[in-house]
């Protein structure tokens, strides 16, 4: 287990609107059997777990069965995702444009994911997420 600092950037495009969020957190990174797992607390209180495999990423945010999200990304595939808020479940689908996980020259690592999120046939938005682990 390695302690890491995490810089998180998320750009969301919904219709004509666009918004960018940036957050920082301390976390842990574990590598085993070709997989990378990252754990951190978003805003110091919401647990986030990320499983990174080759061209396959799962992000789970929250630990309470009544309030969590789980997103699954595989390049070129439509994957089931879920948001649960106050016990109400919304089933979604993701289509992933690309996933890149690579070491940078300064010794840090970067994860980039671009994806679209759908509710049924309705496009909720286009997302670009970047996480840098130092």
Protein Blocks (a to p, Z undefined) as FASTA:
>chain_A
ZZddddddddddehjbccddddddddddddeehiacddddehhlaccdddddehiacdde
djbfkbccdddddehiacdddddeehiacddddddfbdcddddfkopacddddddddehj
bcfbdcddddddZZ
